[in-house]
């Protein structure tokens, strides 16, 4: 179990690092959004178009990156949405059993399905070098490629969480890696 927990800690480090990057993207997204709003109204005031499709799509892309790439970090931090009516009242072992079951039955298969469906979609977009139909827009294939990438990262974090829950069930507290 120690070897698996070592792997889990490595996956957690990747997710934590990515969380910092995503946090920076969120700040950048706020600045791009603010610039878009100011440029649009200032442009109307001075009679020039200061905003562009590039900034609008960049804002959309940054939001997508924050949402998609932040999923693994959110899972690692146990900050995802959870309906906690009875869960919080259960013992640590019971919570670990529920989390492990949910991860193995729902999370990992769902991530694998999304990767399987999204990868060919991205590959086709990459082959044709898909870009925006709007003038001045950005390339589309890189952001489409983030979909399978983000679900692969979420899959890896799901494996890490499964390892930690299995360690709790085995009597080895795998929770020491939580939130490092």
C-alpha positions in Angstrom: 0.0 0.0 0.0 3.0 2.3 0.6 3.9 2.2 -3.0 0.4 3.1 -4.1 0.3 5.9 -1.6 3.5 7.2 -3.1 1.9 7.2 -6.5 -1.1 9.0 -5.0 1.0 11.7 -3.5 2.7 12.2 -6.9 -0.7 12.6 -8.7 -1.8 15.0 -5.9 1.3 17.1 -6.5 0.5 17.4 -10.2 -3.1 18.4 -9.4 -2.0 20.9 -6.8 0.5 22.5 -9.2 -2.2 22.6 -11.9 -4.4 24.3 -9.3 -2.0 27.1 -9.0 -1.8 27.5 -12.8 -5.6 27.5 -13.0 -5.7 30.2 -10.2 -3.5 32.4 -12.3 -5.8 31.8 -15.3 -8.7 32.9 -13.2 -7.0 36.1 -12.4 -6.1 36.6 -16.1 -9.7 35.9 -17.0 -10.9 38.6 -14.7 -8.5 41.1 -16.3 -9.5 40.1 -19.9 -13.2 40.3 -18.9 -12.7 43.8 -17.4 -10.7 44.9 -20.4 -13.5 43.7 -22.7 -16.1 45.6 -20.8 -14.2 48.8 -20.5 -13.0 48.7 -24.1 -16.5 48.1 -25.4 -18.0 51.1 -23.6 -15.0 53.3 -24.0 -15.0 52.4 -27.7 -18.6 53.5 -28.0 -17.8 56.8 -26.2 -14.8 57.7 -28.5 -16.3 56.2 -31.7 -13.7 53.4 -32.2 -14.0 49.7 -31.8 -11.5 48.8 -29.1 -12.9 45.3 -28.4 -12.5 42.3 -30.7 -13.5 38.7 -31.2 -10.0 37.7 -30.1 -10.6 39.1 -26.6 -14.1 37.7 -26.5 -12.9 34.2 -27.4 -9.9 34.5 -25.1 -12.3 35.2 -22.3 -14.4 32.2 -23.2 -11.2 30.0 -23.6 -9.9 31.1 -20.2 -13.2 30.2 -18.5 -13.2 26.8 -20.2 -9.6 26.2 -19.1 -10.4 27.2 -15.5 -13.5 25.0 -15.4 -11.9 22.0 -17.1 -8.4 22.0 -15.7 -9.6 22.9 -12.3 -11.7 19.7 -11.9 -8.8 17.5 -10.8 -7.6 20.1 -8.3 -11.1 20.5 -6.9 -11.4 16.7 -6.5 -8.0 16.5 -4.8 -9.1 19.2 -2.3 -12.5 17.5 -1.8 -14.2 20.8 -2.7 -16.5 19.3 -5.4 -20.3 19.4 -5.0 -21.5 16.8 -2.6 -25.0 16.2 -1.3 -24.1 15.8 2.3 -27.3 14.8 4.1 -26.0 11.7 5.9 -22.4 11.4 4.6 -20.9 13.7 7.3 -22.4 11.6 10.1 -20.9 8.4 8.9 -17.6 7.0 10.2 -14.4 7.6 8.3 -14.4 4.0 7.0 -18.0 4.2 5.8 -17.2 7.5 4.0 -14.1 5.9 2.4 -16.2 2.9 1.3 -18.8 5.2 -0.3 -16.2 7.4 -2.0 -14.3 4.4 -3.3 -17.4 2.8 -4.7 -18.5 6.1 -6.3 -15.1 6.6 -7.8 -14.8 3.1 -9.2 -18.4 2.8 -10.5 -19.1 6.4 -11.6 -16.1 8.7 -11.8 -13.5 6.6 -13.5 -15.8 5.0 -16.1 -17.3 8.4 -16.9 -13.9 10.0 -17.4 -12.9 7.1 -19.6 -16.1 7.5 -21.7 -15.5 11.2 -22.2 -11.9 10.7 -23.2 -13.0 8.0 -25.6 -15.7 10.2 -27.2 -13.7 13.5 -27.1 -10.4 12.4 -28.4 -11.6 11.6 -32.0 -13.6 14.9 -32.0 -10.3 16.7 -31.1 -8.3 14.7 -33.6 -10.6 15.7 -36.4 -10.5 19.3 -35.3 -6.7 19.1 -35.1 -6.4 17.6 -38.6 -8.4 20.3 -40.2 -6.8 23.0 -38.1 -10.2 24.2 -37.0 -10.4 27.8 -36.1 -13.1 30.3 -35.2 -15.7 31.2 -37.9 -15.6 34.8 -36.5 -13.2 37.3 -37.9 -10.2 37.7 -35.7 -11.2 34.6 -33.7 -8.8 32.1 -32.2 -7.9 28.5 -33.2 -10.5 26.0 -31.9 -8.6 22.8 -32.0 -6.3 23.6 -28.9 -9.3 24.3 -26.6 -11.1 21.2 -27.9 -8.0 19.2 -27.0 -8.3 20.4 -23.4 -11.5 18.3 -23.0 -9.8 14.9 -23.2 -6.7 16.2 -21.4 -8.8 17.5 -18.5 -10.7 14.3 -18.1 -7.4 12.3 -18.2 -6.2 14.5 -15.4 -9.5 14.0 -13.5 -9.1 10.2 -14.2 -5.7 10.3 -12.6 -6.9 12.2 -9.6 -9.7 9.7 -9.3 -7.1 6.9 -9.1 -5.3 8.9 -6.4 -8.5 9.3 -4.4 -9.4 5.6 -4.8 -5.9 4.7 -3.5 -6.4 6.9 -0.5 -9.8 5.5 0.3 -8.6 1.9 -0.2 -5.8 2.7 2.3 -8.3 3.9 4.9 -10.3 0.7 4.4 -7.1 -1.3 4.7 -6.4 0.4 8.0 -3.6 2.5 6.6 -4.6 6.2 6.9 -4.2 7.5 3.4 -5.7 10.8 4.3 -2.3 12.4 5.2 -1.9 13.3 1.5 -5.2 15.3 1.6 -4.7 19.0 0.9 -0.9 19.0 1.0 
